[in-house]
Amino acid sequence: MAGELELAAILCSLILGGETEVSHAYSVGYDLHRVRVDCETEGTVIEVGLDKRSSLDSVQQAIFAGSLTGKRPVVVLIDTDGREGPFELRIRTVSDLAGVDYLTWSADALLRHEAAQAPHPAPAPLVRDRQPRPDEGS
């Protein structure tokens, strides 16, 4: 099984047409710090994670990157077991409450896409309907 970095690269580069591991600077007091965005497109910053405990901070990472870039934050979880487990539920719930777009992609579908590469169509994400953000109205 490919790891998180490989799956994120497949998703970002081959499917979303984005740039992987984009670094952004920010300052706190006199210190300069950097964050790395997993995938960045023209209008979005995307935090990609596996359906594991290590992804619980994905929403705050996406929101913070969005605040630095002015782009829409998105969280994408890579599904490795074909079901929504406790970590996916927690991340999806917080994404919905924060108004952050949340998508899931199957690891198997991403690997099949990479093996086939274009001209085959990209696999579709599993999109969860979310409540409109307050600034979006009904």
DSSP file with accessible surface (Angstrom, degrees, kcal/mol):
  #  RESIDUE AA STRUCTURE BP1 BP2  ACC     N-H-->O    O-->H-N    N-H-->O    O-->H-N    TCO  KAPPA ALPHA  PHI   PSI    X-CA   Y-CA   Z-CA
    1    1 A M              0   0  151      0, 0.0     2,-0.1     0, 0.0   107,-0.0   0.000 360.0 360.0 360.0 135.2    0.0    0.0    0.0
    2    2 A A        -     0   0   28      1,-0.1     2,-0.1   105,-0.1   109,-0.0  -0.357 360.0-118.2 -69.8 153.5    1.3    3.5   -0.9
    3    3 A G     >  -     0   0   30     -2,-0.1     4,-2.6     1,-0.1     5,-0.2  -0.252  31.6 -89.8 -87.4 179.6    1.7    5.9    2.0
    4    4 A E  H  > S+     0   0   58      1,-0.2     4,-2.8     2,-0.2     5,-0.2   0.889 123.5  51.5 -59.0 -43.7    0.1    9.3    2.6
    5    5 A L  H  > S+     0   0  116      2,-0.2     4,-2.1     1,-0.2    -1,-0.2   0.922 112.2  45.9 -63.2 -42.9    2.7   11.3    0.7
    6    6 A E  H  > S+     0   0  109      2,-0.2     4,-2.2     1,-0.2    -2,-0.2   0.927 114.8  46.6 -66.3 -43.8    2.4    9.1   -2.4
    7    7 A L  H  X S+     0   0    0     -4,-2.6     4,-2.5     1,-0.2     5,-0.2   0.907 112.2  50.8 -65.9 -39.9   -1.4    9.1   -2.4
    8    8 A A  H  X S+     0   0    6     -4,-2.8     4,-3.1    -5,-0.2     5,-0.3   0.900 109.8  51.2 -63.6 -38.8   -1.6   12.9   -1.8
    9    9 A A  H  X>S+     0   0   37     -4,-2.1     4,-2.5    -5,-0.2     5,-0.7   0.910 110.0  48.9 -65.9 -41.4    0.8   13.4   -4.8
   10   10 A I  I  X>S+     0   0   10     -4,-2.2     4,-1.4     3,-0.2     5,-1.0   0.957 116.0  43.5 -60.7 -50.2   -1.4   11.2   -7.0
   11   11 A L  I  X>S+     0   0    0     -4,-2.5     5,-2.6     3,-0.2     4,-0.9   0.950 120.1  40.6 -60.4 -50.4   -4.5   13.1   -6.0
   12   12 A a  I  <>S+     0   0    1     -4,-3.1     6,-3.0    -5,-0.2     5,-0.5   0.959 125.3  30.3 -67.7 -52.7   -3.0   16.5   -6.2
   13   13 A S  I  <5S+     0   0   61     -4,-2.5     4,-0.2    -5,-0.3    -3,-0.2   0.947 128.3  32.7 -76.8 -49.8   -0.9   16.3   -9.3
   14   14 A L  I  <<S+     0   0   76     -4,-1.4    -3,-0.2    -5,-0.7    -2,-0.1   0.798 132.6  22.4 -82.9 -29.4   -2.7   13.8  -11.5
   15   15 A I  I  <<S+     0   0   31     -5,-1.0    -3,-0.2    -4,-0.9    -4,-0.1   0.849 130.3  32.2-106.2 -48.6   -6.3   14.5  -10.6
   16   16 A L  I   <S-     0   0   64     -5,-2.6    -3,-0.2    -6,-0.2    -4,-0.2   0.620  91.6-131.6 -90.2 -12.2   -6.6   18.0   -9.1
   17   17 A G      < +     0   0   65     -5,-0.5    -4,-0.2    -6,-0.3     2,-0.1   0.819  60.5 134.9  68.2  29.8   -3.9   19.6  -11.2
   18   18 A G        -     0   0   17     -6,-3.0     2,-0.4    -7,-0.2    23,-0.2  -0.353  59.2-102.9-102.5-175.8   -2.4   21.2   -8.1
   19   19 A E  E     -A   40   0A 130     21,-2.5    21,-2.2    -2,-0.1     3,-0.4  -0.919  34.6-135.0-110.0 134.2    1.1   21.6   -6.6
   20   20 A T  E    S+A   39   0A  51     -2,-0.4    19,-0.2    19,-0.2    18,-0.2  -0.557  73.8   7.7 -91.5 151.7    2.2   19.4   -3.7
   21   21 A E  E    S-     0   0A  66     17,-1.3     2,-0.4    16,-0.3    -1,-0.2   0.870  75.0-177.1  52.0  52.7    4.0   20.5   -0.5
   22   22 A V  E     -A   37   0A  21     15,-1.7    15,-3.3    -3,-0.4     2,-0.4  -0.673  16.2-140.7 -84.1 129.7    3.8   24.2   -1.1
   23   23 A S  E     -A   36   0A  35     -2,-0.4     2,-0.4    13,-0.2    13,-0.2  -0.744  18.0-173.5 -96.1 136.5    5.5   26.2    1.7
   24   24 A H  E     -A   35   0A  41     11,-2.9    11,-2.5    -2,-0.4     2,-0.2  -0.997  14.2-139.9-130.0 135.8    4.1   29.4    3.1
   25   25 A A  E     +A   34   0A  46     -2,-0.4     2,-0.3     9,-0.2     9,-0.2  -0.623  22.0 171.7 -93.4 150.3    5.8   31.7    5.6
   26   26 A Y  E     -A   33   0A  64      7,-2.4     7,-3.4    -2,-0.2     2,-0.4  -0.976  21.4-133.3-150.3 153.7    4.2   33.5    8.5
   27   27 A S  E     -A   32   0A  87     -2,-0.3     2,-0.4     5,-0.2     5,-0.2  -0.878  12.5-171.1-115.9 147.7    5.6   35.5   11.4
   28   28 A V  E >  S-A   31   0A  83      3,-2.5     3,-2.4    -2,-0.4     2,-0.3  -0.970  72.3 -45.5-131.4 112.8    5.0   35.5   15.1
   29   29 A G  T 3  S-     0   0   72     -2,-0.4    -2,-0.0     1,-0.3     0, 0.0  -0.455 124.7 -23.7  61.9-123.5    6.6   38.3   16.9
   30   30 A Y  T 3  S+     0   0  240     -2,-0.3     2,-0.4    -3,-0.1    -1,-0.3   0.373 119.4  97.3 -98.5   2.1   10.2   38.5   15.5
   31   31 A D  E <   -A   28   0A 102     -3,-2.4    -3,-2.5     0, 0.0     2,-0.5  -0.757  62.0-145.4 -99.5 141.3   10.2   34.8   14.4
   32   32 A L  E     +A   27   0A 121     -2,-0.4     2,-0.3    -5,-0.2    -5,-0.2  -0.882  23.1 178.5-102.4 130.5    9.5   33.5   10.9
   33   33 A H  E     -A   26   0A  76     -7,-3.4    -7,-2.4    -2,-0.5     2,-0.3  -0.800  13.4-145.1-124.1 168.6    7.8   30.2   10.6
   34   34 A R  E     -A   25   0A 142     -2,-0.3     2,-0.3    -9,-0.2    -9,-0.2  -0.980   6.0-163.9-136.5 147.5    6.6   28.1    7.7
   35   35 A V  E     -A   24   0A  36    -11,-2.5   -11,-2.9    -2,-0.3     2,-0.5  -0.942  16.2-139.3-123.3 152.7    3.7   25.7    7.0
   36   36 A R  E     -A   23   0A 148     -2,-0.3     2,-0.5   -13,-0.2   -13,-0.2  -0.956   9.2-146.8-115.4 127.1    3.5   23.3    4.2
   37   37 A V  E     -A   22   0A   5    -15,-3.3   -15,-1.7    -2,-0.5   -16,-0.3  -0.800   8.9-143.8 -93.0 129.8    0.2   22.8    2.3
   38   38 A D  E    S+     0   0A  17     -2,-0.5   -17,-1.3     1,-0.2     2,-0.3   0.895  84.3   1.7 -60.0 -42.6   -0.3   19.2    1.1
   39   39 A a  E     -AB  20  46A   0      7,-1.5     7,-3.4   -19,-0.2     2,-0.4  -0.971  66.4-171.7-150.0 130.8   -2.0   20.4   -2.2
   40   40 A E  E     +AB  19  45A  23    -21,-2.2   -21,-2.5    -2,-0.3     5,-0.2  -0.990   6.3 176.7-129.5 128.3   -2.6   23.8   -3.5
   41   41 A T        -     0   0   33      3,-2.4   -23,-0.1    -2,-0.4   -24,-0.1  -0.574  52.8 -81.5-112.6-175.7   -4.7   24.7   -6.6
   42   42 A E  S    S+     0   0  191      1,-0.2     3,-0.0    -2,-0.2   -24,-0.0   0.866 127.0  15.6 -57.3 -37.0   -5.6   28.1   -8.0
   43   43 A G  S    S+     0   0   41     28,-0.1    29,-2.3     1,-0.0     2,-0.3   0.444 120.1  56.3-119.6  -1.3   -8.4   28.6   -5.5
   44   44 A T  E     - c   0  72A  13     27,-0.2    -3,-2.4    -3,-0.0     2,-0.5  -0.950  52.7-150.6-136.0 154.0   -8.0   26.0   -2.7
   45   45 A V  E     -Bc  40  73A   1     27,-2.2    29,-2.2    -2,-0.3     2,-0.5  -0.995  28.4-160.0-116.6 127.8   -5.6   24.8   -0.1
   46   46 A I  E     -Bc  39  74A   9     -7,-3.4    -7,-1.5    -2,-0.5     2,-0.6  -0.944  13.5-157.0-121.1 122.2   -6.1   21.1    0.5
   47   47 A E  E     - c   0  75A  18     27,-2.7    29,-2.9    -2,-0.5     2,-0.4  -0.876  18.8-163.8 -94.9 120.3   -5.1   19.2    3.6
   48   48 A V  E     + c   0  76A   0     -2,-0.6     2,-0.3    27,-0.2    29,-0.2  -0.902  16.6 159.4-109.3 134.1   -4.8   15.5    2.7
   49   49 A G  E     - c   0  77A   0     27,-2.2    29,-3.0    -2,-0.4     2,-0.1  -0.987  38.2-108.7-149.3 158.3   -4.7   12.7    5.2
   50   50 A L  E     - c   0  78A  29     -2,-0.3     2,-2.6    27,-0.2     5,-0.2  -0.413  48.8 -94.9 -77.3 164.6   -5.3    9.0    5.7
   51   51 A D  S    S+     0   0    8     27,-1.4     2,-0.3    -2,-0.1    36,-0.2  -0.316  91.2 110.3 -79.0  59.5   -8.3    7.8    7.7
   52   52 A K  S >  S-     0   0   94     -2,-2.6     3,-2.0    35,-0.1     4,-0.1  -0.824  87.1 -97.7-130.5 168.0   -6.1    7.5   10.8
   53   53 A R  G >  S+     0   0  154      1,-0.3     3,-2.1    -2,-0.3     4,-0.2   0.832 114.9  70.7 -55.7 -34.3   -5.7    9.3   14.1
   54   54 A S  G 3  S+     0   0   82      1,-0.3     3,-0.5     2,-0.1    -1,-0.3   0.671  90.8  61.7 -62.8 -13.1   -2.8   11.4   12.7
   55   55 A S  G X   +     0   0    3     -3,-2.0     3,-2.2    -5,-0.2    -1,-0.3   0.411  69.5 102.2 -93.5   2.7   -5.3   13.3   10.5
   56   56 A L  T <  S+     0   0   52     -3,-2.1     3,-0.4     1,-0.3     4,-0.2   0.761  80.5  52.9 -61.2 -22.7   -7.3   14.8   13.4
   57   57 A D  T 3> S+     0   0   69     -3,-0.5     4,-2.1    -4,-0.2    -1,-0.3   0.368  78.4 104.1 -92.6   9.4   -5.6   18.1   13.0
   58   58 A S  H <> S+     0   0    1     -3,-2.2     4,-2.5     1,-0.2     5,-0.2   0.862  75.2  53.9 -59.7 -39.5   -6.5   18.4    9.3
   59   59 A V  H  > S+     0   0    8     -3,-0.4     4,-2.6    -4,-0.3     5,-0.2   0.952 110.5  44.6 -65.3 -47.6   -9.3   20.9    9.7
   60   60 A Q  H  > S+     0   0  109     -4,-0.2     4,-2.6     1,-0.2     5,-0.2   0.896 112.9  52.7 -65.6 -35.2   -7.2   23.4   11.6
   61   61 A Q  H  X S+     0   0   63     -4,-2.1     4,-2.4     2,-0.2    -1,-0.2   0.933 111.5  45.8 -64.2 -42.6   -4.3   23.0    9.2
   62   62 A A  H  X S+     0   0    1     -4,-2.5     4,-2.4     2,-0.2    -2,-0.2   0.924 114.1  47.9 -65.6 -44.0   -6.6   23.7    6.2
   63   63 A I  H  X S+     0   0   72     -4,-2.6     4,-2.2     2,-0.2    -2,-0.2   0.928 112.7  48.3 -64.0 -43.8   -8.2   26.7    7.9
   64   64 A F  H  X S+     0   0   71     -4,-2.6     4,-1.7    -5,-0.2    -2,-0.2   0.941 112.3  48.4 -64.1 -43.8   -4.8   28.2    8.9
   65   65 A A  H  X S+     0   0    8     -4,-2.4     4,-1.9    -5,-0.2     6,-0.3   0.903 110.5  52.7 -62.1 -39.0   -3.4   27.7    5.4
   66   66 A G  H  X S+     0   0    7     -4,-2.4     4,-2.5     1,-0.2     5,-0.5   0.893 106.7  52.4 -62.8 -37.4   -6.6   29.3    3.9
   67   67 A S  H  < S+     0   0   85     -4,-2.2    -1,-0.2     1,-0.2    -2,-0.2   0.852 111.5  47.0 -68.5 -31.3   -6.1   32.3    6.2
   68   68 A L  H  < S+     0   0   63     -4,-1.7    -1,-0.2    -5,-0.2    -2,-0.2   0.837 124.2  30.2 -75.5 -33.8   -2.5   32.7    5.0
   69   69 A T  H  < S-     0   0   37     -4,-1.9    -2,-0.2     2,-0.2    -3,-0.2   0.617  96.1-125.2-102.8 -18.1   -3.3   32.4    1.3
   70   70 A G  S  < S+     0   0   73     -4,-2.5     2,-0.2     1,-0.3    -3,-0.2   0.603  70.0 128.2  77.9  11.1   -6.8   33.7    1.0
   71   71 A K  S    S-     0   0   55     -5,-0.5    -1,-0.3    -6,-0.3   -27,-0.2  -0.612  70.1 -91.2-100.5 161.4   -7.9   30.5   -0.6
   72   72 A R  E     -c   44   0A 114    -29,-2.3   -27,-2.2    -2,-0.2     2,-0.3  -0.524  41.7-129.3 -71.9 126.9  -10.7   28.1    0.3
   73   73 A P  E     -c   45   0A  26      0, 0.0    28,-1.0     0, 0.0     2,-0.3  -0.581  29.1-179.1 -78.8 141.1   -9.7   25.4    2.8
   74   74 A V  E     -cd  46 101A   6    -29,-2.2   -27,-2.7    -2,-0.3     2,-0.5  -0.995  16.5-152.0-138.5 141.6  -10.6   21.8    1.9
   75   75 A V  E     -cd  47 102A   0     26,-2.8    28,-2.4    -2,-0.3     2,-0.5  -0.967  12.2-173.0-114.2 129.8   -9.9   18.6    3.8
   76   76 A V  E     -cd  48 103A   1    -29,-2.9   -27,-2.2    -2,-0.5     2,-0.4  -0.991   5.3-162.2-122.5 123.5   -9.5   15.3    1.9
   77   77 A L  E     -cd  49 104A   1     26,-2.5    28,-2.1    -2,-0.5     2,-0.7  -0.898  15.0-137.7-103.8 135.9   -9.3   12.0    3.7
   78   78 A I  E     -cd  50 105A   0    -29,-3.0   -27,-1.4    -2,-0.4     2,-0.6  -0.840  19.6-139.9 -91.7 116.5   -8.0    9.0    1.9
   79   79 A D  E     + d   0 106A  26     26,-3.2    28,-2.6    -2,-0.7    29,-0.4  -0.683  27.6 171.4 -82.1 119.0  -10.1    6.0    2.7
   80   80 A T  S    S+     0   0   43     -2,-0.6    -1,-0.1    26,-0.2    26,-0.1   0.546  75.0  36.0-103.1 -10.7   -8.0    2.8    3.2
   81   81 A D  S    S-     0   0   76      2,-0.3     3,-0.1   -30,-0.0    -1,-0.1   0.342 100.9-113.6-129.2   4.5  -10.7    0.4    4.6
   82   82 A G  S    S+     0   0   65      1,-0.2     2,-0.3     0, 0.0    24,-0.0   0.662  84.8  81.0  76.2  15.0  -13.9    1.2    2.7
   83   83 A R  S    S-     0   0  151      0, 0.0     2,-0.7     0, 0.0    -2,-0.3  -0.978  82.2-106.9-146.7 160.5  -15.9    2.5    5.7
   84   84 A E        -     0   0   69     -2,-0.3    -5,-0.0    -3,-0.1   -33,-0.0  -0.816  45.1-176.5 -89.4 115.4  -16.3    5.6    7.8
   85   85 A G     >  -     0   0    6     -2,-0.7     4,-2.4   -34,-0.0     5,-0.2  -0.266  43.8 -78.3 -99.9-170.3  -14.6    5.0   11.1
   86   86 A P  H  > S+     0   0   77      0, 0.0     4,-2.1     0, 0.0     5,-0.1   0.853 127.2  49.2 -63.9 -34.6  -14.3    7.1   14.3
   87   87 A F  H  > S+     0   0   51      2,-0.2     4,-2.5     1,-0.2     5,-0.2   0.922 111.3  48.8 -74.8 -39.6  -11.6    9.5   13.0
   88   88 A E  H  > S+     0   0    8      1,-0.2     4,-3.1     2,-0.2     5,-0.3   0.925 111.3  51.1 -61.7 -43.5  -13.4   10.1    9.7
   89   89 A L  H  X S+     0   0   77     -4,-2.4     4,-2.6     1,-0.2     5,-0.2   0.933 111.5  46.9 -59.5 -46.7  -16.6   10.9   11.6
   90   90 A R  H  X S+     0   0  126     -4,-2.1     4,-2.3     2,-0.2     5,-0.2   0.929 115.6  44.8 -62.6 -44.8  -14.8   13.3   13.9
   91   91 A I  H  X S+     0   0    4     -4,-2.5     4,-2.6     2,-0.2    -2,-0.2   0.921 114.3  48.9 -68.2 -41.9  -13.1   15.1   11.1
   92   92 A R  H  X S+     0   0   48     -4,-3.1     4,-2.6    -5,-0.2    -2,-0.2   0.934 111.7  49.7 -62.9 -43.2  -16.2   15.2    8.9
   93   93 A T  H  X S+     0   0   59     -4,-2.6     4,-2.4    -5,-0.3    -2,-0.2   0.942 113.6  44.1 -62.4 -47.3  -18.3   16.6   11.8
   94   94 A V  H  X S+     0   0   74     -4,-2.3     4,-2.4     1,-0.2     6,-0.2   0.900 112.0  54.0 -67.2 -38.0  -15.8   19.4   12.7
   95   95 A S  H  X>S+     0   0    0     -4,-2.6     5,-2.7    -5,-0.2     4,-0.9   0.936 109.7  47.9 -58.9 -47.0  -15.4   20.2    9.0
   96   96 A D  H ><5S+     0   0   42     -4,-2.6     3,-0.8     1,-0.2    -2,-0.2   0.932 112.8  47.6 -59.8 -46.2  -19.1   20.6    8.7
   97   97 A L  H 3<5S+     0   0  149     -4,-2.4    -1,-0.2     1,-0.2    -2,-0.2   0.857 115.0  45.9 -64.9 -34.1  -19.3   22.8   11.8
   98   98 A A  H 3<5S-     0   0   50     -4,-2.4    -1,-0.2    -5,-0.2    -2,-0.2   0.527 112.4-118.0 -86.5  -5.8  -16.4   25.0   10.6
   99   99 A G  T <<5 +     0   0    5     -4,-0.9     2,-0.5    -3,-0.8    -3,-0.2   0.794  64.1 146.2  74.5  27.3  -17.8   25.3    7.0
  100  100 A V      < -     0   0    3     -5,-2.7    -1,-0.3    -6,-0.2   -26,-0.2  -0.843  54.6-112.3-100.2 132.6  -14.8   23.5    5.5
  101  101 A D  E     -d   74   0A  31    -28,-1.0   -26,-2.8    -2,-0.5     2,-0.4  -0.388  34.3-161.9 -62.5 138.6  -15.3   21.3    2.4
  102  102 A Y  E     +d   75   0A   8     26,-0.3    26,-1.0   -28,-0.2     2,-0.3  -0.991  13.6 170.6-130.0 126.1  -14.7   17.7    3.2
  103  103 A L  E     -dE  76 127A  39    -28,-2.4   -26,-2.5    -2,-0.4     2,-0.4  -0.946  17.2-152.5-130.1 154.4  -14.1   14.9    0.6
  104  104 A T  E     -dE  77 126A  14     22,-1.7    22,-3.1    -2,-0.3     2,-0.4  -0.972   8.7-170.3-125.4 145.4  -13.1   11.3    0.7
  105  105 A W  E     -d   78   0A  11    -28,-2.1   -26,-3.2    -2,-0.4     2,-0.4  -0.989  27.5-115.7-128.8 143.8  -11.2    9.4   -1.9
  106  106 A S  E  >  -d   79   0A  43     -2,-0.4     4,-2.1   -28,-0.2     5,-0.2  -0.617  14.0-143.5 -77.9 130.4  -10.6    5.6   -2.0
  107  107 A A  H  > S+     0   0    1    -28,-2.6     4,-2.4    -2,-0.4     5,-0.2   0.912 103.0  53.8 -59.3 -40.7   -6.9    4.7   -1.8
  108  108 A D  H  > S+     0   0   92    -29,-0.4     4,-2.5     1,-0.2    -1,-0.2   0.909 107.2  49.8 -62.1 -41.9   -7.5    1.9   -4.3
  109  109 A A  H  > S+     0   0   13      1,-0.2     4,-2.4     2,-0.2    -1,-0.2   0.898 110.7  50.2 -64.4 -39.9   -9.1    4.2   -6.8
  110  110 A L  H  X S+     0   0    0     -4,-2.1     4,-2.4     2,-0.2    -2,-0.2   0.918 111.6  47.7 -64.4 -42.1   -6.2    6.6   -6.6
  111  111 A L  H  X S+     0   0   47     -4,-2.4     4,-2.4     2,-0.2    -2,-0.2   0.896 111.4  50.5 -67.4 -38.2   -3.7    3.8   -7.1
  112  112 A R  H  X S+     0   0  162     -4,-2.5     4,-2.3     2,-0.2     5,-0.2   0.915 110.6  50.5 -63.8 -40.6   -5.7    2.4  -10.1
  113  113 A H  H  X S+     0   0   19     -4,-2.4     4,-3.5     1,-0.2    -2,-0.2   0.926 110.7  48.4 -63.6 -42.2   -5.7    5.9  -11.6
  114  114 A E  H  < S+     0   0   85     -4,-2.4    -1,-0.2     1,-0.2    -2,-0.2   0.919 111.9  49.3 -64.7 -41.5   -2.0    6.3  -11.1
  115  115 A A  H  < S+     0   0   86     -4,-2.4    -1,-0.2     1,-0.2    -2,-0.2   0.900 121.4  34.7 -65.0 -38.4   -1.4    2.9  -12.7
  116  116 A A  H  < S-     0   0   48     -4,-2.3    -2,-0.2    -5,-0.2    -1,-0.2   0.858  91.5-177.2 -82.5 -36.8   -3.6    3.7  -15.7
  117  117 A Q    ><  -     0   0   96     -4,-3.5     3,-1.1    -5,-0.2    -3,-0.1   0.279  36.2  -2.0  48.5 171.7   -2.7    7.4  -15.9
  118  118 A A  T 3  S+     0   0   83      1,-0.3  -104,-0.0  -104,-0.0     0, 0.0  -0.132 106.2  49.9 -52.9 153.1   -4.5    9.6  -18.5
  119  119 A P  T 3  S+     0   0  125      0, 0.0    -1,-0.3     0, 0.0    -2,-0.1  -0.920  94.3  91.9 -93.8  14.6   -6.5    9.4  -20.8
  120  120 A H  S <  S-     0   0  109     -3,-1.1    -4,-0.0    -4,-0.1    -3,-0.0  -0.428  87.1-102.7 -69.3 144.4   -8.8    7.5  -18.3
  121  121 A P        -     0   0  116      0, 0.0    -1,-0.1     0, 0.0     3,-0.1  -0.331  39.0-104.5 -67.0 149.2  -11.2    9.7  -16.3
  122  122 A A        -     0   0   49      1,-0.1     2,-0.1  -107,-0.1   -12,-0.1  -0.406  39.4-101.4 -69.1 147.4  -10.3   10.5  -12.7
  123  123 A P        -     0   0   32      0, 0.0    -1,-0.1     0, 0.0   -13,-0.0  -0.407  40.3-114.2 -66.9 147.0  -12.2    8.7  -10.0
  124  124 A A        -     0   0   86     -2,-0.1     2,-0.1     1,-0.1   -15,-0.1  -0.614  26.4-121.7 -83.4 142.9  -14.9   10.7   -8.4
  125  125 A P        -     0   0   41      0, 0.0     2,-0.8     0, 0.0   -20,-0.2  -0.384  24.0-111.0 -75.1 161.2  -14.6   11.7   -4.8
  126  126 A L  E     -E  104   0A 109    -22,-3.1   -22,-1.7    -2,-0.1     2,-0.5  -0.866  40.7-158.4 -89.1 110.8  -17.3   10.8   -2.3
  127  127 A V  E     -E  103   0A  97     -2,-0.8     2,-0.5   -24,-0.2   -24,-0.2  -0.823   6.5-152.9 -99.8 130.1  -18.8   14.2   -1.5
  128  128 A R        -     0   0  107    -26,-1.0   -26,-0.3    -2,-0.5     2,-0.2  -0.851  22.6-120.5 -97.5 132.4  -20.7   14.7    1.8
  129  129 A D        -     0   0  155     -2,-0.5     2,-0.3   -28,-0.1   -33,-0.1  -0.514  34.6-165.6 -67.4 137.4  -23.3   17.4    1.7
  130  130 A R        -     0   0   55     -2,-0.2     3,-0.1   -31,-0.0   -29,-0.0  -0.870  26.7 -96.3-122.0 160.3  -22.5   20.1    4.3
  131  131 A Q        -     0   0  149     -2,-0.3     7,-0.0     1,-0.1   -32,-0.0  -0.437  52.5 -95.8 -69.4 146.5  -24.6   22.8    5.8
  132  132 A P        -     0   0   65      0, 0.0    -1,-0.1     0, 0.0     5,-0.1  -0.346  41.0-110.9 -61.9 145.1  -24.2   26.2    4.0
  133  133 A R    >>  -     0   0   43    -34,-0.1     3,-1.8     1,-0.1     4,-0.8  -0.396  30.9-107.7 -68.8 155.6  -21.7   28.5    5.7
  134  134 A P  G >4 S+     0   0  133      0, 0.0     3,-0.7     0, 0.0    -1,-0.1   0.882 121.1  51.5 -55.1 -36.3  -23.2   31.6    7.4
  135  135 A D  G 34 S+     0   0  137      1,-0.2    -2,-0.0     2,-0.1     0, 0.0   0.616 103.5  60.4 -79.9  -6.7  -21.8   33.9    4.7
  136  136 A E  G <4 S-     0   0   92     -3,-1.8    -1,-0.2     1,-0.2    -3,-0.0   0.619  92.0-152.1 -92.0 -15.6  -23.3   31.6    1.9
  137  137 A G    <<        0   0   40     -4,-0.8    -1,-0.2    -3,-0.7    -2,-0.1  -0.253 360.0 360.0  72.5-163.0  -26.9   32.0    2.9
  138  138 A S              0   0  168     -7,-0.0    -7,-0.0    -4,-0.0    -5,-0.0  -0.590 360.0 360.0 -94.9 360.0  -29.5   29.3    2.2
